């Protein structure tokens, strides 16, 4: 059937399905109503910057509260560690080669997502904050989103009617709008609300309170900050996401000379400096070499962690509101990020690589009606699993085209019998913004195999004995049987998941940051 015609019938079919489901399971629902779902996602928040995950560089009391009152998944991973593809995967439950979003290209607006399915099942659906999928959100009763990456100060957001500027700091604005959506929701329907923050995405602009607080902090350096990449594939030496070499003056919050404007000012801010003048105890000093490198790391982490602190406050505000309004018991609150992030590990910032800091996503969840406080699981989870989890909780059948599995069995803790023993990863955006080489790989409980397919270079890591991934064992004869086993697993996963190398020859053009159509219109209260 033509997809457009099918989409026109979806609300009717969905309502019939809800009625049938209610008739079949009415007594069950009377005893245990379907949970509300509040899904909070940040952009580029590394698990190692959450104290619930053992952070040694910051404290996140509200996120810790969420984990302590519910579930912490210790091994949750992105299947393509980059913003737009991860968001498409979360909405569809599919890998990039299936949902058609391998890089920064639009999500086809005809794509059926978890929002459509929950809406058709009777949920009130809302999306607030960073969307970054090009086409306008579909399947949501209400949406109000940032154009492209958005901005930290006085953010512009737009909805079906047009756009407006919201005065203030983006994290606080998005939290306010999420609370407004919760307050104004229809009370006769469960809700599925996605609250997506811009923070702590580059250029890491904190609010003034936390900028001042973190500006004087000395952040511990990671052990691998000065990794020399010996024995590794060429990709690490070729990348352009180095803390020491690739942060710009804009990233480092350096002030342009007085009088620079327009394009001249932007060019100055875009320079990657090899010396910086700072004021130390009232005296001007020029930093170079290792002294400059140490300073760059501190500037980067001070701003990044200050952005995280506002996010932590936001989570506390949302939890407090749910608790105060009788919604604590049967609301599943999930906190995650669209992927992990390098905080100086291997000398890097950003994500993309299949190494643990970028691959691993935080996943904290509270649902008093269904999760005991202090629950943890080491089972291998992926972001393809989020959509089927939501459907499972809503009593909606999980379609065959969804490639993840419901995480509900992990809500009891531990690893259920028959759970997956390996995960598949693939990154495409080569050369992209940071000259990060395309690669794919497999991760098990104990090992990781990475293949940079364009140059046919391999890396193998023993995650038990080398958790920081410093020793490439691919050519070590003692690991020949491990390599053979992982290559077999890799081939099996590719086949099972239907990856036929669709995007190895030509990638879709980057389109998600093009001005949206609605930006041509204004709200009546727009200050523009």
N, C-alpha and C positions, 0 to 999 in steps of 0.2 A: 504494500500500500504506500502511496506517496506520503513522504514524511510530513508535509504541510497539512495534508488532510488528516493524517493520524494525530498530529498535534492539536487540531481543532476539536477532535473527539476526546482528548485526554482528560479534561475536567469531568466530563460525563462519565467516562469509564472509571476514573478515579473515585468519583462519588459512589458509583455502584459497587466498586470494590470495597470501599469503606463500609457501606451498608451491609454487604454480605459478610465482611469480616466481623462486624459488630454483632450480626445475628448469630454467627457461629460461635463467637467467643464472648458474648455479652456478660455472662456471669464472671468470667475471668477478669474482664476489664472493670467490672464493678468493684472487684476486690483489689485490683492492681491497675489503676489507670496508666495509660502510656505516659512515659516521662516527658517533661519539657527538656529541651536541649539548648544550652548556651555554649557556643563554640567560640573560644577566644584564641585568636592566632596573631602572633607577632611576625615580623619580617627579620630573619637573620639572628634570632636569639639562640645562642649556643647553650646547650645543656650545662656546659662547664661554667656558665655564669648564672647558675641557680644554686642556692645553698642546699636545697633539697637533694641535689645531685652531687653534693660534696664540694661546692665551689670554695676555692681558697682566695678568691679575689673580690668577692662581694657577698652581701647578705640580702636575701629576698624573702622577708617574713610572710608576706601574703601568699606568694607562691608555695612557700613551705607549708603554710596553713592548709592550702588546697590539697597538697599531697598527703599531709598528715591525717586529714579528715577523709581521705579516700585512697586513690590508687596512684602508684608511680610505675610506669613502664621504663625499665632500664635500658632496653634495646629496641627502640623504635627508630626506623630509618626512612629517609627519602629515597625514592627510586630514580630520581633525577634531580640533583641538588642545585636547583636554581628556581627563582621565584615563580615565574609564570607557569612552567611545566608542573611544578608541585601543586599549585592551586588548581590546575585542571585535573590533576590526578585525584586530589581530595574530593572534588565535586563529582567526578565520574566513576571513581573506583578503578580506573584503568591506567596502564602504563602509557607513556608518551606516544609510542608507536601505534597505539590503538585510539587514543582520544584526539590525535592529530595536533598536539601542542608540544613539539620537542624543544622549541626555543622560545623567543619572545614574539610569538605570533598569536593572532586572535583565536579564542575559542569560538568555534562555529555556533552562532546563536540558535541553530536548530538542534544542538546537542541536548539530549535528555540527561539531566543531572539529578543528584539526590534532592535538590530543592524542588524540582518538579514532582518527584515521587512523594515527598513528604507533604507538599501542598495538596496533591490529589488525595492523599490519605487523611486530610482534615487538619493538618498542621497550619498554623500561622507562620509564615516564613519571612525572614528579614535579613538583609545584608547591609552592614554599615562599615565604612572605612576603606581600606585598601583592597581593591578588586584586581587590577593589573592583568586583565584578560582581554583587553581590547574592546570586544563587543559588550553591549550593555548586559547587565545581569538578567537572566530569565528564570522563571519559576518562583519569584519572590513576590509576596504581597507588597512589601515595602523595601526600597533600597535607596541608599544615599552614600555615594562613593567618591573617593579621591580620583581625579583624572591622572592616569599614569602613575608615576611614583608619588605624586602629591608633594606637599611641602610641610615642614615642621611648624612654621610660624604663620598664624592667620591662614589656615588651610582653606582652599576652595574645595567644596564638595558639590556634586550635582546629582539630581534624581530625574524622574520622568519629565518634570516640568521645566527644568533648567538648573542654574547654578547660583551659588552665593558664597561669599566669604564669611567664614566663622572666625571671629576675633578670639585669639588665644593660642594655646599650644596644642598641637595635633592630638597627642595622646589623651589629653583632658577633653578636647572637643568630641572625639570619637566615643569616649566613655559617656559623656553627656547625652549624645545622640542615641547610644545603645540603651541607656536608662529611659529615655523618652519613648523609644520603641516598645520597651517592656511595659511601661506605664500605660501606653495607649493601645496595647494589643487587645484583640477581642477576648473576653474572659471565658467564652464557651469552647475554646479550642486550645489544645496544647501548642507550645511554640517551639520553633527551630530558629534561633537567632545567631547569626554569624557576626562577631565583633572582630574586625581585622585592623590591627594597628599598623602604622607606618614604621614606628620604632621597633628595634634599634637599627634601621637601615642606614647605610652610608648617606649623607656625610656626618651622621651622628651628632645632631644638634640637640643638646639637652635644654630643659627649661632653666631659668636663671637660678632657681633655688639649688638644684642639683649640680649645675655647672660650678657654682661657687664651692659647694661641699666637696666635690670630687677633684677640683683643681689642685688641692693641696695633698692629695693622697698619693702614696707611693705604692704602685701595683706590682706584686711579685711577677717576675718574668717566668714564662714556661721553660721547661728544661730544654726544649728543642728549638728555641727561638733562633739560635745560631747554627742550625742544621746546615751542613755543607753539601748535602744530597749525594754523598759518595755511595756508589753501588746502585743508585736508583735510575729509573728511566729518564730520558732527556727532558720529559715534560716538566719536571720540577725546575730544571735550570732555565727552561724557555719561558716559563710563566711570567706574567706582569702583574702579580698581586702580592708583591713583597712589602712588608712593613718598612723595611729599611730603604727600599729603592723606588716604590711606586705610589706612596701617599703624596698627594698634591698639597700645595699651600692652602687650598680650600679645605681639604680634609683636616689639616693641622690648625685651622682657624687663624691663619696669619693675616694681618691687616695690610691691604694694598696701600701703596703710597698715595698720599693726598693728591687729588686731582685726576686720578685714573677713573675713567668711566666707560660704560658700554663694552665693546668688544676688547678694548685694551685691558680693561679690568679683568674680564673673563680669561684672557690669555695669561695674565699675571697669576691669577688664582690657579690655573691649570698646570703650572710648572711643578715638577717634582724636584724639590730643592736638595742640593748637596751641601748647603751650609745655611744656617739660620741664626739670626741675631735675637738674643733674649736678654731680659734684665734679671740679674742675679744680685740680690742684696743691694739694689740701687745702682748697680753698675752694668753697662752694656757688655755682653759677651758674645762672641761668635762661636757657634758649635759646629764641629766637623767630625768626620770619622765615627768612631765607636761612641763618643760622647753624644753626637747628634743622633745616632741610632737608638741609644737608650732613651733620649728625650722623645723621639718619634713614637716609640712604643708607649711611653707614659701618656702622651697627648692622646693617642688613639684610644687606649683603654679607659682613660679618665672620662672622655666624652661618651664612649660606648656604654660604659657602666652607669653613667649618669642618666642616659636615655632609658636603660633597663629599670632604673629605680622608679621612674614615672609609671612605667608599665606595671610594676609591682603594686604601686598605689592604686592603679586602676582596677586591678583584680580584686583588691580589698574592698573598694567601693562597690563593685558588682556583687561580691559575696555578701556584704553587709545589707545591701538592698534586698536581695533574695531572702535572707534570713529574717529581715524585718517585715516582709510582706507575705509570710506564710508559704514561701515557695522553696524552702530549703530541702525538704524531705524528698520530693519527687522531681527535682531538677538535676539533670546531669550537666555539670559544668566541666568542660574540658579546656585545658590550656596547652597550647603547642606552638611551634614555629613552623614556617614553611620549609625549613631545612635547618641544618646546623650552621656553624660559622667558625672560621679560624680566628683565634684570639692570640696570634703570634706563634702558634704551634707550627713547626717547620718554617718559621720566619714569615708566615703568610697572614693575610686578611682575606675576606670574601669566603666563597664556598666552592662548588663545582667539582673538586677532586673527590674521589671515593674514600679518602682517608677519614678516619673516625670523627674528628671534630666537625667536619662538614656534613658527613653522612648521617650522623646521629641527630635525632629530633627529640626535644623534651616532650613528654606526654604525662600530664598530671590530670586526674579526674576525680570529682566528688559527686557522689549520688547516694545519699544516706539510705534510700530505700533499696539499693541494690549492691552497694560496695561497702565493705567493712573498713573502718579507719585503719590506716597503716598497711594497707595491702600493697604488695609489690610483685612484679613478675619480670623474669629474665627471658621470656619467650621472644622470638624474633617477630617483630611487628613492622609493618610498612604503611606508608600513607595511602596506599590502595585500600587499606582495611577500614579507613574512616567511614566512607559512604556506606558500605554494607553493615557496619556497626549501627549507624543511625537508622537504617531500614529495619534491621533486626529488632531494635528497641521499639520501633513504631509498629511492629507487626506487619511490615510490608515485605512481600516475597523479594528475595535478592535475585535480580535478573542474571541470566547465564553470561551475559557480556561483561559483567563486573568481575574483575580479576583479583580482587582482594577477598578477604574473609572477615566475618564479624569478629570483633575483639571481645565480645561479651563473655566468652569462656575464660578470658584472662581476668575478668573482674573478680574472680574468686582467688586470684593469686597463682603463682607457680606457672608451670607449663603443662597444658592438658595433653593427654595421650593423643598421638597422631598429628600434633602440631607441626608446622613447617620446620625443616632443618637447614634451609639455605634461602638466601634472597638474591634477586637479580637486580643489577644497577646498570644504567646506561646514560651517559652524558654526551650531548651532540654539539654544543655551541662552540665550534672551533673555526677560526681563531677567537671570535667573540671579543668581549671587552677586556679580557685579561690574558689573551693568548693561551688559554687553558686547553690542552690537547684533548680531543675526543677520546673516550674510552668506555669500556664496559667491564663488568666483572661479577664475581659471585662471592658472597660472604656466608660463612657457616658459623657455628658456635665458637670455633677455634682458629679458623684460617680465613684469609682473603686472597683472591687471585684477581689481578687487574690486567687488562689487555688494552694497550694503546694501538688500535687496529690500523690506523693509517701508516704507522711506522713499524708495526709488528714487534713491539717491545712489551715485555711482561714484567710484572712484579708479584711476588708472593710474600705474604706476611704471616708469621706465627703470632696470633693475637694473644695467646696465653703467655708466652715467654718474651714477647716484644710488643706490648700493648701500645707503645708510642710509634710503632711502624717505622723503625729506623734501619732495619736490616732486610734487604731484599734477598730472599732465599731461593729465587726461581732457578738459578743455575747450580744450586748446591745439590750434589748427587744424593745426599741423605734424604732429600725431600722429593725425589723423583716420583715416588708413589703418591705423595700428596698432590703434586702437580697433576698427575694423570687423573686422579679422582676428581679434582676440582674442574679440570677441563671437561670431563664427562658430565659433571653436574651443570656446568655452564651451557653446554650444548643441549642438555635436556631442558633446562629452564627456557632457553631461547625458543626451542620448538614448542614447548607447552604453552608459552605465553604468546606465540604467534609473531615473534619478532623475525621478520624476513629481511632485515637490513633496509627497510623502506626509506630511511632518511640518511643513508650513508653517501648517496650520490648528490642529492640536492635538498637543501633545507628551505622551509618556507621563509619569506622575508620577515624581518622584525617589524611588527606593526602595533604592538600594544600601547606605545606611548604617543600615537597620533592623537590629535585633539578630538575628543568625542563630539558627536553631532549636537548633543544637548548643550554644549558650551557656547553655542551660537545664540542661546536664549537666556533670558534673565528672570530670576524671581523678582516679584514686585518689591521685595525688601532687600535686594542686592545692593551693596554699597558701591558697586562699580558704576 
